[in-house]
């Protein structure tokens, strides 16, 4: 069944104030790196794509993307206001079914990252894609009939550094790709850490609160803690990064391979057919040239 998640502005691409180029943002495909470096804070509907001479989109290996999505989901997930009675909303929150919320919390009570990954996959299989960070890449580009809604030039996340250097406004001193990971980034500079510091507010007088609810899945990562878990606690980022490394150890398991092949087959095809190692922007093929 085709459907789209609600925590992403589907049908829009991003650009800067100068309209230098358009960028179709796909969650967990380096979109934050390009947004922050090139100032891509303005959303434009797909219907205006013809106004832009350059329109780009990054594609990521689905095996890596799914694993990378999990820490994002854990840090953002929340219940509907009707259930939680607390306004935790900020840009990017993932509002989920209470059964999904409880399932994630129960999974984190275990000590084995492999069992957690199997359980997380089970939740996706039972409830469907509940977060844009693991929603199939093709959902950002194609409609329900399988027809492309936009026609950007595609590049792989591995080539983000190369493509960024070819764009107007590039500054080698400040370019910091966030999902092109060869070693652990500095915790203090992490986008996730900065986002967590956006404190939640409750419904009464916008009083600032800086702790996760006691039933939040993140709390299960610190079972021995007797103090409320602060949303900007540096331990959260370190714990999530370590947890991500543990998850990656299971990325070659047959059961994980079968899941990605089954649920992300079109993403895999798109990734495998995207141009590699471009020397010029003109080397990047359009989506229409691949389908």
C-alpha positions as a Markdown table, in Angstrom:
| # | Residue | x | y | z |
|---|---|---|---|---|
| 1 | Unk | 0.0 | 0.0 | 0.0 |
| 2 | Unk | 1.3 | 3.5 | -0.9 |
| 3 | Unk | 1.1 | 6.2 | 1.6 |
| 4 | Unk | 3.3 | 9.0 | 2.9 |
| 5 | Unk | 4.4 | 10.0 | 6.4 |
| 6 | Unk | 3.2 | 13.3 | 7.8 |
| 7 | Unk | 6.5 | 14.6 | 9.3 |
| 8 | Unk | 8.0 | 15.7 | 6.0 |
| 9 | Unk | 6.7 | 18.4 | 3.5 |
| 10 | Unk | 6.1 | 16.0 | 0.6 |
| 11 | Unk | 5.7 | 17.8 | -2.8 |
| 12 | Unk | 8.2 | 20.5 | -2.0 |
| 13 | Unk | 11.9 | 21.1 | -2.6 |
| 14 | Unk | 14.2 | 23.5 | -0.8 |
| 15 | Unk | 16.2 | 26.5 | -2.0 |
| 16 | Unk | 18.0 | 29.6 | -0.7 |
| 17 | Unk | 17.0 | 33.2 | -0.8 |
| 18 | Unk | 18.9 | 33.7 | -4.1 |
| 19 | Unk | 17.2 | 30.6 | -5.7 |
| 20 | Unk | 20.7 | 29.4 | -6.7 |
| 21 | Unk | 19.5 | 25.8 | -7.1 |
| 22 | Unk | 16.7 | 23.6 | -5.9 |
| 23 | Unk | 17.3 | 20.6 | -3.6 |
| 24 | Unk | 14.8 | 17.8 | -3.1 |
| 25 | Unk | 15.3 | 16.9 | 0.5 |
| 26 | Unk | 15.0 | 13.2 | 1.4 |
| 27 | Unk | 15.3 | 12.3 | 5.1 |
| 28 | Unk | 18.7 | 10.7 | 6.1 |
| 29 | Unk | 20.2 | 11.5 | 2.7 |
| 30 | Unk | 22.4 | 14.4 | 3.7 |
| 31 | Unk | 19.7 | 17.0 | 3.4 |
| 32 | Unk | 20.6 | 18.8 | 6.6 |
| 33 | Unk | 24.2 | 19.3 | 5.5 |
| 34 | Unk | 23.1 | 21.0 | 2.3 |
| 35 | Unk | 20.4 | 23.0 | 4.1 |
| 36 | Unk | 22.7 | 24.5 | 6.6 |
| 37 | Unk | 25.7 | 25.1 | 4.4 |
| 38 | Unk | 23.8 | 26.6 | 1.4 |
| 39 | Unk | 21.0 | 28.2 | 3.4 |
| 40 | Unk | 18.2 | 26.1 | 1.9 |
| 41 | Unk | 15.5 | 27.2 | 4.2 |
| 42 | Unk | 12.8 | 28.2 | 1.7 |
| 43 | Unk | 10.3 | 25.6 | 0.5 |
| 44 | Unk | 9.0 | 25.6 | -3.0 |
| 45 | Unk | 6.3 | 23.4 | -4.5 |
| 46 | Unk | 7.2 | 20.8 | -7.1 |
| 47 | Unk | 5.0 | 22.7 | -9.5 |
| 48 | Unk | 7.6 | 25.4 | -9.8 |
| 49 | Unk | 10.6 | 23.2 | -10.5 |
| 50 | Unk | 10.8 | 24.4 | -14.1 |
| 51 | Unk | 11.8 | 27.8 | -12.7 |
| 52 | Unk | 15.2 | 26.4 | -11.6 |
| 53 | Unk | 18.1 | 25.6 | -13.8 |
| 54 | Unk | 19.7 | 23.3 | -11.3 |
| 55 | Unk | 17.6 | 20.8 | -9.3 |
| 56 | Unk | 19.4 | 18.2 | -7.3 |
| 57 | Unk | 18.7 | 15.2 | -5.0 |
| 58 | Unk | 20.9 | 12.9 | -3.0 |
| 59 | Unk | 20.2 | 9.2 | -2.8 |
| 60 | Unk | 21.6 | 6.9 | 0.0 |
| 61 | Unk | 22.3 | 3.2 | 0.2 |
| 62 | Unk | 19.0 | 1.8 | 1.7 |
| 63 | Unk | 20.9 | -0.6 | 3.9 |
| 64 | Unk | 22.8 | 2.3 | 5.6 |
| 65 | Unk | 19.8 | 4.7 | 5.6 |
| 66 | Unk | 17.5 | 2.4 | 7.5 |
| 67 | Unk | 20.0 | 1.8 | 10.3 |
| 68 | Unk | 20.8 | 5.5 | 10.5 |
| 69 | Unk | 17.1 | 6.4 | 10.8 |
| 70 | Unk | 16.7 | 4.5 | 14.1 |
| 71 | Unk | 18.5 | 6.9 | 16.5 |
| 72 | Unk | 16.6 | 9.8 | 14.8 |
| 73 | Unk | 13.3 | 8.0 | 15.4 |
| 74 | Unk | 14.1 | 7.2 | 19.0 |
| 75 | Unk | 15.0 | 10.8 | 19.9 |
| 76 | Unk | 12.0 | 12.4 | 18.1 |
| 77 | Unk | 9.1 | 9.9 | 18.8 |
| 78 | Unk | 6.2 | 11.1 | 20.9 |
| 79 | Unk | 2.5 | 10.3 | 21.6 |
| 80 | Unk | -0.4 | 12.4 | 20.3 |
| 81 | Unk | -1.3 | 15.3 | 22.6 |
| 82 | Unk | -4.6 | 13.6 | 23.5 |
| 83 | Unk | -2.6 | 10.8 | 25.1 |
| 84 | Unk | 0.5 | 12.6 | 26.5 |
| 85 | Unk | -1.2 | 15.8 | 27.7 |
| 86 | Unk | 2.2 | 17.5 | 27.1 |
| 87 | Unk | 3.0 | 19.7 | 24.1 |
| 88 | Unk | 6.4 | 18.3 | 23.1 |
| 89 | Unk | 6.0 | 19.4 | 19.5 |
| 90 | Unk | 8.9 | 20.9 | 17.6 |
| 91 | Unk | 10.1 | 20.6 | 14.0 |
| 92 | Unk | 10.6 | 17.0 | 13.1 |
| 93 | Unk | 8.7 | 15.3 | 15.9 |
| 94 | Unk | 7.3 | 11.9 | 15.1 |
| 95 | Unk | 3.8 | 11.4 | 16.4 |
| 96 | Unk | 3.1 | 7.7 | 16.6 |
| 97 | Unk | 0.4 | 5.2 | 17.5 |
| 98 | Unk | 0.6 | 4.4 | 21.3 |
| 99 | Unk | 1.3 | 0.7 | 20.4 |
| 100 | Unk | 4.4 | 1.8 | 18.4 |
| 101 | Unk | 5.5 | 4.0 | 21.3 |
| 102 | Unk | 5.1 | 1.2 | 23.8 |
| 103 | Unk | 6.8 | -1.3 | 21.4 |
| 104 | Unk | 9.9 | 0.9 | 21.1 |
| 105 | Unk | 10.1 | 1.4 | 24.8 |
| 106 | Unk | 9.8 | -2.4 | 25.4 |
| 107 | Unk | 12.5 | -3.1 | 22.8 |
| 108 | Unk | 15.0 | -0.8 | 24.5 |
| 109 | Unk | 14.6 | -2.7 | 27.8 |
| 110 | Unk | 16.7 | -5.4 | 26.2 |
| 111 | Unk | 20.5 | -5.4 | 25.9 |
| 112 | Unk | 21.0 | -6.9 | 22.5 |
| 113 | Unk | 21.1 | -4.5 | 19.5 |
| 114 | Unk | 20.3 | -7.4 | 17.1 |
| 115 | Unk | 17.1 | -8.3 | 19.0 |
| 116 | Unk | 16.2 | -4.6 | 19.0 |
| 117 | Unk | 16.7 | -4.3 | 15.2 |
| 118 | Unk | 14.6 | -7.4 | 14.6 |
| 119 | Unk | 11.9 | -5.9 | 16.8 |
| 120 | Unk | 12.0 | -2.6 | 15.1 |
| 121 | Unk | 11.7 | -4.2 | 11.8 |
| 122 | Unk | 8.7 | -6.1 | 13.2 |
| 123 | Unk | 7.0 | -2.8 | 14.2 |
| 124 | Unk | 7.5 | -1.5 | 10.7 |
| 125 | Unk | 6.1 | -4.6 | 9.2 |
| 126 | Unk | 3.1 | -4.5 | 11.5 |
| 127 | Unk | 2.3 | -0.8 | 11.5 |
| 128 | Unk | 3.9 | 0.4 | 8.3 |
| 129 | Unk | 6.4 | 3.3 | 7.8 |
| 130 | Unk | 5.7 | 5.7 | 10.7 |
| 131 | Unk | 8.6 | 8.1 | 10.2 |
| 132 | Unk | 10.0 | 9.9 | 7.2 |
| 133 | Unk | 13.5 | 8.9 | 8.2 |
| 134 | Unk | 12.8 | 5.3 | 7.1 |
| 135 | Unk | 10.1 | 6.0 | 4.6 |
| 136 | Unk | 11.2 | 4.7 | 1.2 |
| 137 | Unk | 13.1 | 7.2 | -0.9 |
| 138 | Unk | 10.8 | 6.7 | -3.9 |
| 139 | Unk | 7.9 | 8.1 | -1.9 |
| 140 | Unk | 9.6 | 11.5 | -1.9 |
| 141 | Unk | 9.9 | 11.4 | -5.7 |
| 142 | Unk | 7.0 | 9.4 | -7.1 |
| 143 | Unk | 3.2 | 9.5 | -6.7 |
| 144 | Unk | 0.8 | 6.7 | -5.9 |
| 145 | Unk | 0.7 | 5.7 | -9.6 |
| 146 | Unk | 4.4 | 5.3 | -9.7 |
| 147 | Unk | 4.9 | 8.4 | -11.8 |
| 148 | Unk | 7.7 | 10.8 | -11.1 |
| 149 | Unk | 6.5 | 14.1 | -9.6 |
| 150 | Unk | 9.8 | 15.9 | -10.1 |
| 151 | Unk | 12.9 | 15.4 | -12.3 |
| 152 | Unk | 16.1 | 16.3 | -10.3 |
| 153 | Unk | 19.6 | 15.3 | -11.1 |
| 154 | Unk | 20.6 | 12.5 | -8.8 |
| 155 | Unk | 23.9 | 11.8 | -6.9 |
| 156 | Unk | 24.8 | 9.4 | -4.2 |
| 157 | Unk | 25.5 | 10.5 | -0.6 |
| 158 | Unk | 29.0 | 9.2 | -1.0 |
| 159 | Unk | 29.6 | 11.9 | -3.6 |
| 160 | Unk | 28.1 | 14.7 | -1.5 |
| 161 | Unk | 31.5 | 16.3 | -1.0 |
| 162 | Unk | 32.2 | 16.4 | -4.7 |
| 163 | Unk | 28.8 | 17.8 | -5.6 |
| 164 | Unk | 28.8 | 20.4 | -2.9 |
| 165 | Unk | 32.1 | 21.7 | -4.1 |
| 166 | Unk | 30.5 | 22.3 | -7.6 |
| 167 | Unk | 27.7 | 24.5 | -6.3 |
| 168 | Unk | 27.6 | 28.3 | -5.8 |
| 169 | Unk | 28.2 | 29.3 | -2.2 |
| 170 | Unk | 30.4 | 26.4 | -1.3 |
| 171 | Unk | 32.9 | 27.1 | 1.4 |
| 172 | Unk | 35.5 | 24.3 | 2.0 |
| 173 | Unk | 36.2 | 25.7 | 5.5 |
| 174 | Unk | 32.6 | 25.3 | 6.7 |
| 175 | Unk | 31.3 | 22.3 | 4.8 |
| 176 | Unk | 30.5 | 19.6 | 7.3 |
| 177 | Unk | 28.7 | 16.6 | 5.8 |
| 178 | Unk | 26.7 | 14.9 | 8.6 |
| 179 | Unk | 25.7 | 11.5 | 7.1 |
| 180 | Unk | 28.9 | 10.8 | 5.3 |
| 181 | Unk | 30.4 | 9.1 | 8.2 |
| 182 | Unk | 33.9 | 7.6 | 8.4 |
| 183 | Unk | 34.5 | 8.3 | 12.1 |
| 184 | Unk | 32.5 | 9.5 | 15.0 |
| 185 | Unk | 31.7 | 13.2 | 14.7 |
| 186 | Unk | 32.3 | 15.6 | 17.6 |
| 187 | Unk | 29.3 | 15.3 | 19.9 |
| 188 | Unk | 29.0 | 19.0 | 20.4 |
| 189 | Unk | 28.7 | 19.8 | 16.6 |
| 190 | Unk | 26.1 | 17.1 | 16.0 |
| 191 | Unk | 22.8 | 18.2 | 14.4 |
| 192 | Unk | 20.9 | 15.7 | 16.6 |
| 193 | Unk | 22.5 | 17.2 | 19.7 |
| 194 | Unk | 21.5 | 20.7 | 18.7 |
| 195 | Unk | 18.0 | 19.6 | 17.8 |
| 196 | Unk | 17.5 | 17.9 | 21.1 |
| 197 | Unk | 18.3 | 21.1 | 22.8 |
| 198 | Unk | 15.1 | 22.6 | 21.5 |
| 199 | Unk | 13.2 | 22.3 | 24.7 |
| 200 | Unk | 9.6 | 21.1 | 24.8 |
| 201 | Unk | 6.9 | 23.2 | 26.3 |
| 202 | Unk | 3.8 | 22.2 | 28.2 |
| 203 | Unk | 0.3 | 23.4 | 27.5 |
| 204 | Unk | 0.0 | 25.7 | 30.6 |
| 205 | Unk | 1.6 | 29.1 | 29.9 |
| 206 | Unk | 4.3 | 27.7 | 27.6 |
| 207 | Unk | 6.4 | 26.7 | 30.6 |
| 208 | Unk | 9.7 | 25.3 | 29.4 |
| 209 | Unk | 10.5 | 21.7 | 30.3 |
| 210 | Unk | 13.7 | 20.0 | 29.4 |
| 211 | Unk | 13.1 | 16.4 | 30.4 |
| 212 | Unk | 11.6 | 13.5 | 28.5 |
| 213 | Unk | 8.4 | 12.1 | 29.9 |
| 214 | Unk | 9.0 | 9.2 | 32.3 |
| 215 | Unk | 7.4 | 6.8 | 29.8 |
| 216 | Unk | 9.5 | 7.9 | 26.8 |
| 217 | Unk | 11.6 | 5.2 | 25.1 |
| 218 | Unk | 14.8 | 7.3 | 25.5 |
| 219 | Unk | 14.5 | 6.8 | 29.3 |
| 220 | Unk | 15.0 | 3.1 | 28.8 |
| 221 | Unk | 18.6 | 3.8 | 27.6 |
| 222 | Unk | 19.4 | 4.9 | 31.1 |
| 223 | Unk | 17.6 | 2.4 | 33.4 |
| 224 | Unk | 19.9 | 3.1 | 36.4 |
| 225 | Unk | 19.4 | 6.8 | 36.4 |
| 226 | Unk | 17.3 | 8.2 | 39.3 |
| 227 | Unk | 17.1 | 11.7 | 37.9 |
| 228 | Unk | 14.8 | 12.9 | 35.1 |
| 229 | Unk | 16.4 | 12.6 | 31.7 |
| 230 | Unk | 17.2 | 16.0 | 30.3 |
| 231 | Unk | 16.5 | 16.4 | 26.5 |
| 232 | Unk | 19.9 | 18.1 | 26.1 |
| 233 | Unk | 21.9 | 15.6 | 28.2 |
| 234 | Unk | 25.1 | 15.0 | 26.3 |
| 235 | Unk | 24.8 | 11.4 | 27.3 |
| 236 | Unk | 21.9 | 10.9 | 25.0 |
| 237 | Unk | 23.9 | 11.7 | 21.9 |
| 238 | Unk | 26.8 | 9.5 | 23.0 |
| 239 | Unk | 24.5 | 6.7 | 23.8 |
| 240 | Unk | 22.7 | 6.9 | 20.4 |
| 241 | Unk | 25.9 | 7.0 | 18.5 |
| 242 | Unk | 27.2 | 3.9 | 20.3 |
| 243 | Unk | 23.8 | 2.2 | 19.8 |
| 244 | Unk | 24.0 | 3.0 | 16.1 |
| 245 | Unk | 27.4 | 1.4 | 15.9 |
| 246 | Unk | 26.0 | -1.7 | 17.5 |
| 247 | Unk | 23.1 | -1.8 | 15.0 |
| 248 | Unk | 25.6 | -1.6 | 12.1 |
| 249 | Unk | 27.1 | -4.9 | 13.3 |
| 250 | Unk | 23.9 | -6.6 | 12.2 |
| 251 | Unk | 23.7 | -4.9 | 8.8 |
| 252 | Unk | 25.1 | -7.9 | 7.0 |
| 253 | Unk | 22.7 | -10.5 | 8.5 |
| 254 | Unk | 20.6 | -12.4 | 6.0 |
| 255 | Unk | 17.3 | -11.5 | 7.8 |
| 256 | Unk | 18.2 | -7.8 | 7.5 |
| 257 | Unk | 19.2 | -8.1 | 3.9 |
| 258 | Unk | 15.9 | -9.9 | 3.1 |
| 259 | Unk | 13.9 | -7.1 | 4.8 |
| 260 | Unk | 15.6 | -4.3 | 2.8 |
| 261 | Unk | 15.3 | -6.2 | -0.4 |
| 262 | Unk | 11.6 | -6.7 | 0.2 |
| 263 | Unk | 10.6 | -3.3 | 1.5 |
| 264 | Unk | 13.1 | -1.1 | -0.3 |
| 265 | Unk | 13.6 | -2.8 | -3.7 |
| 266 | Unk | 12.9 | 0.3 | -5.7 |
| 267 | Unk | 15.2 | 2.4 | -3.5 |
| 268 | Unk | 18.0 | -0.1 | -4.1 |
| 269 | Unk | 17.4 | 0.0 | -7.9 |
| 270 | Unk | 17.5 | 3.8 | -7.8 |
| 271 | Unk | 20.7 | 3.9 | -5.7 |
| 272 | Unk | 22.5 | 1.3 | -7.9 |
| 273 | Unk | 21.7 | 3.3 | -11.1 |
| 274 | Unk | 22.6 | 6.8 | -9.8 |
| 275 | Unk | 25.7 | 8.4 | -11.3 |
| 276 | Unk | 29.0 | 7.9 | -9.4 |
| 277 | Unk | 32.0 | 10.2 | -9.0 |
| 278 | Unk | 30.8 | 13.1 | -11.2 |
| 279 | Unk | 33.4 | 15.7 | -12.3 |
| 280 | Unk | 30.8 | 18.2 | -13.4 |
| 281 | Unk | 27.2 | 18.8 | -12.5 |
| 282 | Unk | 26.3 | 18.0 | -16.1 |
| 283 | Unk | 27.6 | 14.5 | -15.4 |
| 284 | Unk | 24.6 | 13.8 | -13.1 |
| 285 | Unk | 21.8 | 12.0 | -14.7 |
| 286 | Unk | 18.2 | 13.1 | -14.4 |
| 287 | Unk | 15.6 | 10.9 | -12.7 |
| 288 | Unk | 13.8 | 10.6 | -16.0 |
| 289 | Unk | 16.9 | 9.1 | -17.6 |
| 290 | Unk | 16.8 | 6.2 | -15.1 |
| 291 | Unk | 13.2 | 5.2 | -15.4 |
